[in-house]
Amino acid sequence: MSPVTFTLPDALLAREPPERRGLPRDRVRLLVLDRATGERHHARFDALGRFLRPGDRLVVNASRTLPAVLDARPAGGGPPAEGRLAGRRPDGAWRALLTGPDGRDPPFPPHPGLRLHFGTGLSGTLGPRDPRVPRLWALRLDRSGADLLDRLHRLGRPVRYEYAAALWPLDDYQTVYAREPGSAEMPSAGRAFTWRVLFGLRRQGVGLTSVVLHTGLSSYLDDDLDARHLVPEEEYHVSREAAEAINATRTAGGRIVAVGTTVVRALETVADAGGRVRPGHGVTRLRITAETPPRACDGLLTGLHEPEASHLDLLTAFAPAAVIQEAYAEAVERGYLWHEFGDLNLIL
């Protein structure tokens, strides 16, 4: 059982970006939770600076969202499956989720060695099946680097879940500071930032540092799969400059506020027992819960997570489950919106 349980009404699913609801992206709502006292405040995101101090540092995820969904046909022809790229593997292949048009099994039997065509100029070969996720396969694409990115942008589309009212353009799934393509889904905690908000925080004396963690899929489209206990494998990169800025901030008494659970995973992966961050590049399999309190992060800006999501386990590393439970109950009561185009929660 999840340590935080609640019922999420369908009316609270954000089905479109705030801009398409008549709001600038930086005017979504912000639920602020004091991790020590459980006290809650309600604000608008563009008032974020009210809750930060000069000398604090925001750490953002600069990964850029890919058009990660492709139509996949066997080399010999036949009806298409849907292939969702779920991230790069350490050996250079990709993890790919294969389903049919209905979200169930693909219309052909996948097997290692099967050649798949994804459209003009892009093919690949299936490798082994993931032992934990029946529809997840290793996929070695015939292109790489800028050549692959060009083909993905010609042939692919963003990941869309059924609660979304439409397939929105890829730009709607990007943060303003995204620079390194690689995420299957948007690192959505940072979506509300605008340059106006960022420059305002800078004038206030709040620092900004970026790391990279390429996000995988939040769902494997399998009702029988206990995805909450699957630890995703995600590529991260923490530069020497980022590590030095983070360590200097903590030495000076400033707080490190992670923008998104992805940033928490990246920083905690490279933090030592004393909370000092080292530069690093690799794949993290770290699972963070109440039993593994954060060492490098003092606060977290994050979206609102659905019932039974593994992200709720991570939130309990910052505040007791009962405190998170009460805050979420209040968010439901006040009509906050969930998912990547919804409202935000600051735990500090």
C-alpha positions, 0 to 999 in steps of 0.5 A: 500500500502507498503511504499516501492514499486519496481519491482523485476526481476526474474533474481535477485532471489538467487536460490541457496546458494552462495557456489553453485555459487562458492562464500564463504558464507561471500563474498556476497554483502553488501549494506550499508545505512546511516540512517541519510543521506541516503548515500550508500556504496557498499562492500563485506560482509567480509568487514563488520568491515569497517562500525563498531566501537570498542565498537559496539555490534552485536546481532544475532539470535541463533535459528536453522532451523528445517526440518519443512515440513512433509507429512501428511496423515489422520489416515484412509488413503488417499492422503498426504497433506503437513504440514509446522510447523510454530512455537510453540504456548504458550499452547505447540501445534504447528501452522501448515499450511496444503496444497495440493501438488499444494500449494492449499487446502489439498486433505482431509477436515481438522477439529478439532480432525482429526488424522494425521500421518507424517511417522513412529513414528510421529502423531498428532491431529488437534486443532482449525483453525486460524481465520486469516489464513484459512489453518493454524491449531493448531496441537498437536504432540504426541512427544516433546523435543529431541524425536520430534527433532529426528523424524523431522530430520528423516521425515522432509525437509526444507521449499522450495519456488518456486524460489529455484532451488532445495531442498538444504540440511538442513545445507545450511539453518543454520547459523554458530552460530545456537544452539537452534532448533525451526525456521520454516525458516532460520533467514537468515540475519546471514547466511553470517557470518563465524568464520573468520569474527566473530573472525576478528570483535572480534579482532576489539573490536566489541561485539557479543551477541545472543538471540533467536527468532524462526521464523515462515513462511514468506508465507502462500501460499494464494494469497487472504491473505493480509499476510503483515498485519498479525502480526506473533506470534513468540517465543523469549528468551532474557537471563539475560546475553544478556540483561546485555551485551546490556545495558552495550554497550549502556551505554558505547556509543556503538551501538547495531546492530541487525542481522535480523528483528527477533532480532529487534522484540525480543529486541523491545519486551523486551525494556522499553521506555528508550531503556533498555532491560529486560530479557524475554521469551514469544511470541511476536506479535509486529509489527514495522513500521515508527510509532514505531521507535526502542528503543534498536537497533541502526542499522540493518543488513538484507537481501533484502526484496521482494515487499509488504513484511511486513519486508519493513514496519520494515525497515522504522522504521530505515530510511524514506521510500523514503531513503529505496526506493532509496537504493532498486532501486540502488540495483536492478540496480546493480544486487543485489540478493534477498531472503535467499541466496542473498545479504545483507543490513546494515542500520546504 
